[in-house]
């Protein structure tokens, strides 16, 4: 049963939050505690109106003229600059157009081609699968070796054969976070290039890629950036590399003069050479509108709120469910992203029982219940209520119900 006096502390924390008014910018179902924004962010209220306008007016009324009048042709660069600003990156260093997998493929190949004579790509063993799959594909194509690194000490896999190290800044299962500057420096010390996967970073955890001297980065926009299912990923290339990269998908939109329809390919200078085909205008428009929720937000407030939420969740689990779960997410702020993962042998059933109670987290094989805390719209009251339901699930052993035995959900 909810302890109203204890819940009042959560309400006090929310009242003092610098982001307390941001939740109103999102459309969230009443009665639902949504802790899965690290898989799919909530819907910003501005997105439906923007999409409606693009469809009805720009496409429906103005038709093909909108490539010019609505500057559809410039959307990948303009939205990329907005992502760059959010991440503290230079203007003209981010491009948005493709899926995460395609973006990883492009940047991995481009990076490896900048290091001829080297034949190793390093990927951590705990990485999100698509990073490993893409790295393996690139290695096959370029006749290179894929080397798996220990997630705890990836630097031990670095040597003078390494062309590229590709690591996930925040681990998708545990929420553990690398020191981007230290790892990048270790890669550069052996002459390798560094590519960071920011899928579980962008929009929740500030990272200074410029100070870290990172070479490349890729991140999705449907998680903490709230751009919707299947929204395009972003690619960052440090300005020093932009005019030298040779990416593998040389489509017409990356040509220096695409409308001259020349047979020979000449890449445009700058970040635009990452372009390939026609950009996804509807998805880019949704992302453009979704980014409005970050306007005026201090990254320090974003991080402070994230840490406050995750600290509070861990504290409540420790106090109310002692010994029941293993908290696998680092407690050290310097090593934690914006999620908390709990290990339990019945984690899948636990997550399904919570979803039935309208507390939405997700499961990661083999035994992790994962909860994401999107700092713009998750509140401390949400955290309190989620743990209250978790206590009930464990006390009543709801996770053992037969309907929660089959793993057939996309979460």
N, C-alpha and C positions, 0 to 999 in steps of 0.2 A: 504494500500500500504506500502511496506517495506520502512522504513526510513534507507537509506544506511549509513548515518552518525551515527545513533544509532547502526546499525549492526556492524559497525567498532569496537565498544567497545567489542562485543562478539569475534571478530577475535583477538583482542589484548589479551583478557583473554586466548584464546586458544593458542596463541603464547607463553604465559608465563607458560603454564601448564606443570608440570613435566611428565605428561602421554601423551603428544601430539603425540608421535610416536607410541603409542600402537594401535591406531585405524587401522593402516595399517596391523595389524596382523589378522584382521577380514574380512570376506567376507560380505559386506553390499550392498544391492541393491541401485543402483544410484537413486537419487531423492527421497529416502525414509528417513524420520526422524523416527527412531525406538526408542520408549519410552516404550517398553513392555518387556525389558530384565528381569524384575522382575517376568515375567511369563515364558518366554523362551528366553534364551540368544542367541545372534547372533553367527553365525558359525565361529569359529577360522579357519584360512586358513590351519593350520597344520593337521586338523582332517581328511579331505578326503584322503590325502596321507597315513596317518597312517592306516586308515580302509582298504584302498586298499591293503596295504602291508600285513596286518594281514590276509585278505581274500585270496589273491593270493599266498602269500609265506608261511605264518605260517600254515594256514589251507589247502590251495590248494596244496602246494608242500610237506610240512613236515608232514601234517596230525596229527596223534595222538602224534607224537614225540614232538610236540610243547608244550605239557604240561610240558615237561622238558627243551627242547632246547630254547624255548622262555619264559620259566618260567611262563606259564599261571597259574600254580597252586599258584604262589606267587603274582599274580596281586592284589587281594583284600587287602593284607597287604602293598604291595609297593605303590599302589595308595593311600591307607589310610595314609601312612606316608607322602605322598606329601600334602594331605589335612591337616594333622596335622601341618606340617611346615607352611603352609599358615595361619593357624588359631593360631599359636603360642602354639601348644600343644605338649606334649612329644611324642617322637618316640614310636611306639607300643601301642598307645592309641586310634587309629581310625581304624575302619573296614568299608569297602565299599563292598556291595554285593546286597542288597535288595531294594525294593521300599521304599518310605518314610513311607507309611502306615504300611508295615511289620516291618520296623525298629522301628517305634514307639511302635508297639505291643510287639516286643521282649524286648525293653528296659523298657517299663512300667511294664511288668510282672516281669522281672528280678529285678527291683527296689522294687516292692511291696513284693517280696519274701525275700528281705533283711530286711524287717521290719515286721516280724510276730507279730501278736497280734494287729496290727493297721488295720483299716478297711475303710479308706477314701482316695480317690484320688481327688485332687483339680485341676480343669481346669477352665480357665477364660471364661467368657460368650462370649467374642468377638473372641475366637480362630478360627483358620481355621477349617472347619467342620470335616475333617478327624481326627484331634487330639481329638475332642470330641467323635466322633464315636468309635475310637479305645479305648479311656478311658472307655467308656460305656461298650464295649465288655469285656475289662479286668475286670471291676468291676463285671459284671455278672459271668464271669468265676471263679473269686476268691471270690465271695460272699462278695463284698465290696460295699461301697456307693460312688457314683459320686457326688461331691459337686461343684457347679458352683460358681466361685468367680467373684466379680466385677473387670472389667479390669483396673479400676483406682486404686483400693486398694486391690490387691489379698491377701495381708498379713492378712487382716481381717478374711479370711477364714481358717487360719492356727490354729491348736490346737493339743493336744497330741494324737488325733485319726488319724491324717494324716500320711499316709505312704509315699505318693509321691505328689509333686506339679509339674504339667507340664504346662509351660507357653511358649507362643510365644514371642521371644525376640523383634522382630519388627512386629507390627500388620499389617496383610495383607491388610486390608482396608484403614487404616488411615496413616500408616507409623510411628505411635507412638512407642517409644522404651522404654523398661524397663531398670532400673538400675540393671543389673544382679547381681552385688555384694551385693547390699542391699537386694534384694528379696531372694537371696540364703541364706544370713545370717539369714533372718527372718524364712525361712523354717528350717534351721538347729537348730535354737533356740528352736523349739518345737520338735526336733528329727526327722523331716521329711527329705526325700531326694529330690533333685531338678533336674528336667529334663528340658532342654531348647530346644525349636524348633528354629533352626537357618536357616530355609528355606529362609527368607528374610534378612538374615544377611551375611552369608558366601559369600565372594567375593566382598563385597561392604562396610560393616561396621565392623571394627575391634571390637572384644569382647575378653576379657582376662578371659577365663574360669578357668584358673589355679589360678589367683589372686582372682577370685570370689569364688573359692573352689566348683565349680559345680560338681555334681556327674555323670550326664549323659547329652548327647546332641545328637540331630538328625538333619540332614539338607539335603536338596535335592541338586543336582548338575546341574540341567538343567536351573536354573535361572541365577544368577550372575556368576556361575562357567562355564556356556556355554558348557555343555557336551552333549546337544542334548535331544530331546524329549524322555521321559521315562528313562533317565539315572539313574543309581542306587544312592541311598542315602548313607550318611555316618552316622556311629554311633560312638560316643565318650563315653568311660567309664573311669572314673578316675582310675589311676593305683591301688589305695587302694582297689577298689572293684572287680578288674578283676578276681581274682582267686576264688571269693566267689559267683559270679553271677550264677543263674540258669535260663537260658532263655528257653522259652517254645517250640522252634522248634529245637529239638535236631537231626538234620540231620547228615549224615555221614561225611560231610566236617568239622564238629566241633568236631569230635572224635579225641582222642589223637593219634590213629594209624588207620587212615581211610582205609588204604589198607590191613590191617590184616583181615578185614571183620568179626569182632567179633560180636556176638549177643548182648552182654551187652554194654551199652553206657558208655563211660568214656570221659568226656570233656577234650579237650586240655587246658593247662594253658595259661593264658594271653588273649589278645584281640581276638584271633582266636576262642574262644569258642562261639562267636556270629555267626560263620558260620553255615550254614544249608546245602543247596544243592550246586550243581555245579555252580560256579560263571559265570556271563554273560560276556564272554570274549570280544565280540565285543563292548559292551557298556563300559566296563572298559577301553578298549584300546582307545576309543574316549575320555573318561574323562582324561586319562593319557596325551593324546596329547593336550587337551584343557587347561590343567593346565599350559602348557608352556607359555601362555600369561602373567602369573603372575611372571615369573622368573625375579628377579632383582627389583621387584616393592616394594617400601617401603610402608607398611600399612598406615603410616601417610600421604603419598601422595595420596593414594587411598581415605582415608577419607576426606582429605582437598578438593580434586577434587569433590567428591560427594556433600559436603556441598556447595561448590562454585556453582555447577550446580543447586542445589535445591534452594539456596538463590536467584539466578538470575531468575529462573522461577517464584518464589513467587513474587519477586520485579516487574517483568514485568506484571504479572496478576494484582497485586495491582494498578499499574500505568495505564495500558492500558484498564483494565476491572473493574474499581472501582465499588464495590457493586454488581457485576454480580454473582460472585461465593463466596462461603464460603470456605476458605482454612482450611480443617479439620486436616491437618498434622501439628504437633507442629512446631512452629517457633524457639523454643529453640533448639540449636544444640545438647544438651545433651539428648534430648528426640526424636530426629528425625532419621529415617532410611535413605534410599536412594531413596525415592519416594515422590511425592507430590500428594495428593488427593484433588479434588475439588468437593464440593457438589452443585448440581443444580437439580431442579425437572425434567429437560429434559436431564439428564446426559447421558442416553443411546443414544439418538439421537445425542448429541454433539459428543460422541466418534465415532459413525458411520460416521458422516459427516467429521470428521477429518481423519478417515481411508480412506474415499473416496478421500481425498486430499493427501494421502500417509504420513500422520502423525499418527503413530500407537501407541495408548495407549490402555487402556481397561476399562471396566465398572464393577463395583461391586454393587450388589443390596443393597439398593433400589435406591440410587440416587448419587452414587459416580463415578466420572471420575478419573481414576487413571493413573499416569504417572511415570514410573520407569526410573531412571538415572544411567545406568551402567557406572561407571566412566572410564573404559578402552576404551570405544569407543563412548560415547555420548559427543558431544562438546557444547560449549556455543553458537556457531552458530546454532546448532540444536535447542537449547532452544529458541533462538530468532525467528527462522523460525517457530517453533511449535506455539509460542504465536501469531505470525503474522497470521497464518492460523486460530487460535482460535478466534482472533478478527473478522476475516472475517465471520467465521461460525456464530458468535453471531449477528453481525450487519445485515447479510442477512437472519437470522433465518433459516439457512440450516437444523438445527436439527429438524425442523417440517416437513420435507419431508416425504411423506407416506412410502417410501421404508425403512426408518429408524424406523418404528413403531414396527416391530416384533423382539423380542429378540431371535434370533436363531443362534448367533455366539458363537464360543468357544474362548473366550478371557479372 
